[in-house]
Amino acid sequence: MKQLTVILLLLFSFKAFSQEDSKLDKKSPELTFENILNFEKNNAKLSDFKDKIVILDFWATWCAPCIKSFPQLEELQNKFGEELQIITITDDPEERINRFLEKREMNLPIVIDEKRELAKVFPHRAIPHTVVIDKSGVIKAITTSSEITEELIYKVLNNQEVNLKEKKDAIDFDPSIPLSGNENFTYQITITPFKDGYPSFVNTMGGEGPYNGRRIIATNLSARPLYEIAYQFPTGIRTIVEVSDKSKFEWNRQNAICFDLIVPEDLSENRFKIMKQHLDIYFGYQSIIEERIRPVKILKQIEGKKIEINVSKEGTDPFASYGGRGLSMKGSPIETLASFLESQIHKPVLNETDLSGLYDLEIPWYNENPEQIHDELRKIGLEMIDAERKIEVLVIKDK
């Protein structure tokens, strides 16, 4: 069964590609750090660290690349000692951060910035977002935590030039404007190389403007997720790549493209099929749906346990939103819960609960402790078990 591809969206704008004038090589404003965990005091100011390089690392518990960078940052903090102060900043609530610290030892200071006051000083949409400030308070780099290295810190310490590309997140995006910039057309397909400032983004409905229901736009994505959008398959979970050169499926600037398809209204129902055809032509692959036996997780009722899920009131508007923080759904089937679980555990999840109604449900996800989802499911009378099933998979092959 086909499933809707769900990709977390970061909204941004063609009009604001440079967000604002660059802060690089300019003095940072005074910053106030309140509610600091893992530090000798609860609050501080940037000026308290005037004799140190200060690195501000914006992150969240649901951001896997952020957490992956922590060991490297901690190692650098230990190596440079009093010459460096790394401060991590999150808008996650303190309760969630405390749960994170119960599962993972971390020695870097954590600033709880729920009101995003610090994030407003350094605007961004995608995390990790990392700012390097030298001893005189000048901003020397705006980048991601993976780019913070010994070499970079030595350059800043020695007042050497830092040749690091500035991370600029495009803040607003107007999906009513075609990628080509041309609004006088009957049918349009636009494919461009990777674009700086764009996040990895997809909208299959065309927004609320004149292209509603007849447009598919995807930016800075590689071949696999583009095919998954065209087939309305979950990302990276039910796809098998059988090509001779798999390096072309890695996400990088060379492989990523922007894709924009706008069709006439009488072709709107065929836009996904049309996208498949264009992808096969552009990439030179063939793509098909096959049934194969695969390891899966089965979502089922716990025998003898009551189901503790609220049935939706009649007339409830369907709603579902999920991501790294959890699932919130109203007027939605249990398949929505299965899709959420599949996106988080990266393994096919099949609904075998026999629950056929529409439900309202809030269920958290703790990236710092993925196994906790089993406790959350037990609270509502459900469980996931390992099994094998014949399921539909998307296969991408050489021609």
N, C-alpha and C positions, 0 to 999 in steps of 0.2 A: 504494500500500500504506500502510495506516495505521501510524503509528509512535507509540510511547509518548512522551507529553510528559514531559520531564525538567526539573524545577525544583529548584535547590538549596534545601534546607530549613534553616530556622533553628528549632530546637525551643525552645519556651517554655511558660509555665503560666498558667492562669486564676488560680491561687492566689497568683501572685507578680507581679502586674501592675506593681507599683511597685518591683520589684527590691529596694529597700531605701529607707531614708530618703534624701531628696535631699541631695546634697553641695553644692548651690548656696548661695552666700553663706557657706560654711564654709571654714575654713582647710584647705588641702591638707596631708596628711601629708608628711613628708620623703620624697623619692623618690631612688632611686639609679639612675643611667643607666650601664650597663656595655656594653662592646663597641660604642662609638660610631664609625661611619664618617663621613667627610666633616666631621670636626671637628678642632680644634686639639689635643685630647687624647682618650684612649681611654675615659675614664670621667668622670663628674661627678655632682653632686647638685643637686636643685632649689634648695637654698639658695645655690648658686654664682651663681644668677641673680636674687638678691633685689631688685635695682634695675631689673628688667626685667619686662615682661609676658611670660609664658611660654605658648606654645600647644603642646599635645601633640596630635599628629595620628596616630591609629592607622590603618594601611593594610596592603595586601599587593600583591604584584606582579600577582596575578590580578584585582585590583579596578579595573575601568576608571574608575569615578567618582573613586576615590582619585587615580589618576594624572592624570586630567583636571584636578584641582584644583591640582596642583603649580605650574604657571606662575603662577597667581594668588598662591599662598602665597609663592613666591620673590620676586615683585614686591613684596609687602607687606614681606617681610623686608628687601629692599633699601631701600624707602622709609623705614621706621621705624628702621633701623640699630640703634644701641645701646639703644634703648628697647624692643626686642622680640627675643625668641628663640623661633623656631619649631623644635620638635624632632619629627621623625617617628619613629614606633615601629612595628615589624613583627615578627611571629613567623616570617617566612620565614628560612631558614638563610642564613648569610653568603655561602655559595657562590652561592646564587641571586641575592642582592642584587648581588654583584659582576658577575654576568652582566647583570643589569638595567642597571648603571652603564656597562657597556661599550657598550650600545646607546642610552642616554639620559643626557645630561649633567644632573646634579642637584647643587645647591649646599647644600641643607639637610642638617643632621645627621640621620643614620639610626641609631636604636638597635635592635640585634638583641635581641629579647625572646622567644627561642624557648620559654622556660619560662613565658611569659605572666605574669610577676610584676607588671609594670606594668598589664597588662590586668585583673588581679585587683583592683587598687586602684580602677579605673574600669570596672566590669563592663559588658560589652556583647556583643552577638551580631552586629549588622550594622555593617559599615564602609562608608565612613569614619566614624570616631567621634572627635570633636574636643573638647578641654577647654581652656578659656581661664582662666588664673590671673593675677591682677593683681600689682602690684609688692609688695604686702604678703602675698602667698601665699594670697589668698582666691579661691575658684573662682567666676568670674563667668558662665560659660556652659558648657553641655554640649550640643553640637550636631553638625553635620557640616561638613566643610571648605568646602563650597559656601556656607555662611553667614558665613564669615570675610571681612569687608570692612573698608575704611578707616574707614567710619563706626563700626563696632563697636569697632575698636581705639581710635579717638579717644574714644569714650564711656568705655572702660575707663581710658584714660590720665587722663581728667578726672573720674573718680569719678562718672560719670553712671549713671543706671539703665539696665540692659541688658534690654530687653523682648524677649528671644528665647526661644521655647518650648524647654523642656528636652527633649532627646532621651532617651527612656526605652525601652530594649529590654526586652520581656517575656522572661524568661530560660527558663522551663520551660513546656511546654504538654502537657496531658493530653488526647489525642484521644478518650478514652472519654467525655468530658463534652460533650453537645451545646451548640452556640453559644447556643441558646435558654435553656439551664439546665433545661429540662424533660426528665426521663428517663422519664416515664410516657406512652407514646404507641405507636401502631402504625406510623405513617408520618409523617415530619416533614420539612418544607422550611423553612429559615430564611434570610432575606436581610436583611442589615443594612448601614447606611452604613459608611464607613471607620472603623476603630477605632484610636485611638492606642495605641502600644506593640506592636501586632501587626506582624510582618514580612510580606512577601509570601510566602505559604506555601501548599502544597497537599499533601494526602494523599488518594489515590484508593482506598485499601484499608481505611480506617477504624480503623487501629491494631490492637492485640492484644486489645482489650476485646470487649464484647458486640456491637459494630457491625462487627467484622472482616468484610471482603468485601461489605459492604452500605452503605457510607458514602462520600461524596465531600465533603471539606471544603476550602475555599479561602478565604484571607483577604487582604484589601487588594489585590485584583486588579481590573483594568479588563476591559471586554467581550472584547477579543481573546483574551487568555490564558485566560479562562474558557471561551470557545468551543473553544479548542484543547485544553483538558482534556477537554471533553465529547466531542470527536471523536478524542481521543488522537493529536493531531498535535503535531509539534515546535513550540516557541514561536517565532512571528514569522518563520518561514522558508518555510513552504508555505501561507501564508494571504494572501488577497487581499481587501482591504476596499473595497467598491464602494457607499459610502453618501454621501448628500449632505452630511452634517455629520461630517467625520472628526475634529473636535475632541473628540467624545465618546469617541474611542478613545485619547486621550492619557492617560497615567497621571498622575493627581493625586488629591488628597483628595476632590474633588467627584465624580470618575468611578469611583473604586475602591469596591468593595463586598466584603462577606464573604458567602460562600455555603456552606450546610451542608444536605446531602441525606442522609437516612437512610431506607432502604426495608426492607420485610420480606424475610426470607431468600428467599422464592419469587420476588422481583423483583430479587434482587441482580445477576443477569446483565444486567438491563435498566437498571441505574442510570445508565449514560452516556447512553442514549437518553432517559431521563426527564429528565436534566439538560439536554439539548438543548432539549426541549420547554419547560421552565421558563425557560431563557434567552431563547428566542424570545418567550415571553409577556412577560417582564419588560422586555427591551430594545426589543421591537417590531421586530426585524429578522427576516429569513429567512436560513437558513444551509444550504448544500448542498455536496456534493463534486462537482467537475468535473475532467475531464482537460484539461490545457492544456500546450502546448509551452513549456518554461521553460529558462533557462540553468542548468546543473548542473555539479557536479564528479563525475567518474567515478573511483572507487577501483579500481585494477587492478594486476595483477602486472607488474613490470618484465620485459620480454622478455629471456630468457637469464639472469636472476638468480634464485638460489635463495631460497626463502621461509624466513626465519629466525624462525618463530613456533612456540612449543611447543604440541604437541597435548596436550589435557587427558587426564589419566589417567582410566580408566574409573571411574565413580562419583563424580567430582568434583562437589561441589555448585555449581550456577551462582551466580556472583557478579559484579557489575559496579558500579563506582563511578567517577564522573567529574565533573570540574568544571574550575575555573581552573588547577589544578595538574597535571592530566593524567588519564589513564585507567588503572584497575586492573581487570582482569577475569580470571575463572577459569571454565572450563567454559561458555564463551559463544561464540556464533557471530561471524563477522566483521561481520555487520550491526551488532553493538554498537560496533565500531570506527567504522563509517560514521556511526552516530548521534552518537558523540562528536565526530567531525570536523565534522559538520553543525552541532552546537550551538556549536562554537568559531569556525567561519568564517562562520556565518550564511548559508549557501547550501546548497541540496539536494545531498547526497552519495549517490550510488548505488553499491552494491556490485556490481561486475562482475569480481570476482577469481576466480570458480569455486572458491573455498575453501568447502567445505560442511561441515566438521567443527566440533568445539568446541575452543576454544583458551584458553591462559593467556597474558596479555600485560600488560606494564607499558610505558606510553608517556607521556613528559612533555609538558606544554604550557607554553610560555613566553609569557605575555601581553606581556612586554616585547619579544619578537621572534617574532611569529606565523609568519613565514616559515620558522622553524627546524623546523616540523613536517614540511616536505618532506625535510629531512635525516634526521629520525627515521624517517619511512616508508621511505626508501631503505635504511636499515640493516636493515630486515626484509623487503626485497624488494618493496615496494609503492610506488605513486605515485598522485597525483591529477592528472587532466587536465581541461581545459575541454571542454564539449560541450553539446548541447541534446538534451532528451528530453521525451517526453510523459509527464507525471507527474500524479498526483492532487493537487489543491489544494483547500483549504477556502475557499469564497467566502461572504462575509457581505454581504448586500444589504439595502436598504430594502424594506419590504413594498409 
